[in-house]
Amino acid sequence: MTAFAYASPLEKSWHYLHRLICGAVLLFLIAPILVIIPLSFNSVPFFSYPMPGLSLRWYEEFFLTVRWQGALYNSMFVAMSVTLLSTTLGTLAALGLSRPNFPWRTAVMSLLISPMVVPVVITSVAVYFFYADMRLLNSYTGLILAHTTLATPFVVIAVTATLMGFDRSLTRAAAGLGAPPITVFFNIILPLILPGLTSGALFAFITSFDEVVVALFVASAGQRTLPRVMFSGIREEINPTIIAAATVLILFSITMLTTVELLRRRSQRLRGIRNS
């Protein structure tokens, strides 16, 4: 029998009340999403309840027009490039920080995760003036590097958390048997940190894919990403296609977060952690 069977009536009441409060808070947070999704199927080019009819015309415009598809292509290209670059840099940084004799670990870690703490507007202005001198404005290279600055801290944190439970005796045993460092990394370290590395890569992808403020400062019309096109559309004209695009992004984010949670549970199983 579980411990809940021996709980007092007051404890059982608080248990159900706590779940009710959590459910109400969750419903309050996702209520705007529940309103947006039905509106994306509206048959008229304005927002109204009740809807006069249902239509997929706004999804057709999102997936078939050059403007939206060009923005989606730019976002995918930049996000995948940022994911590869930030995952490589973040993993290397996490491996270095995990060494017991690494000097100034706290200071270096604080510096690496500072883009998560500093407001993105301040970062965008700093990147704008720095890239203006480096002649990297209005280019894919500048946009990718700027997004990498924002995405790398997520990889560092995810991989560092995975390395907290890593058994260093495995690498010492492999080195004692004559394995070179590159073999030790790919055959021992990488399989064990892969869930954390993949989680960090997914967060890096989402960070780049959803980012709009840096894109407004760094990118030109040729590098317009999907969030930037949505932002411009909200400023210039309210088009239901924006809601269809938002619905697609919501479903995409849910898929990514579900994948991250599954990877987290797999990482716990590999490290011998069981949910109580």
C-alpha positions, 0 to 999 in steps of 0.5 A: 500500500502507498503512503497516501493510504495512511494520510489523514483526512486533512492531508488528503484534502490538501493533496486534492486542493493542491492539485486543483490549484496547480490545475487552475494556474496551468489553465490560466497560463495556457488560456491565451493559447487555447483562444489562439488555436481556434482562431487560426481556422477562421474563414474570414480575415478578421477576428470574431466569436463565434466564427462564421465558418471554418477554413484552412486558407490561412495555413495554405497562405503560411505554407504556400506563399513566398513571403512566409516560406522564405521566412521559415527557410531563413529561420530553419537555416539559422537555427540549425547552424546555431544549433551545430555551433552552440552545441560544439562550443557549449559541450567543449566548455562544459567538459572543461568546466567539469574538470576538478582542477579548472581555475576560476570555474565560478567566474568563467561559468558566470561569464558563459551564462551571462547572455541568459541574465542580461536583457536581450535588448541590451545584448542586441544593442551591444551586438549591433555596435560591435558588428557595425565595426566588424562589418557583420551587420545584415548578413547570415554570419552576423545573425548566426553568431549573435544567436549562438551567443544567446543559445550557447549558455543553454548547452553549457548548463544542460551538459554540465548538469549531465556531467555532475553524475559522470563517473571519472573512473571510467575515463581513467580506466580507458586511458590506463588501457591505452585509449587515446583521448578522442576514443575515450570521448566518443566511446565513453563520454559522449554516450553518457552525456548524449541526453544532456547534449541533445537537450541543450541542442534542442533548447539552442534550436528553440532559442534561435528559432523563436528569437526576434529582438536580435534579428531586428537589430542585426538582420536585413530584409534578406535575412528576415526570420519567421518571428521577425515577419510575424512581428512586422505583420503585427505592427503593419496589419493584423493578418490571420496568417500570423495566428496560423504561424503562431499555432504551428510554432506552438505545436513545434514547441510542444514537440520539442519540450516533450522530446526534452522531457523524454531525454531527461528521463532517459538520462536519469535511467542511465544514471540510475535515478528512479522517480519516487 
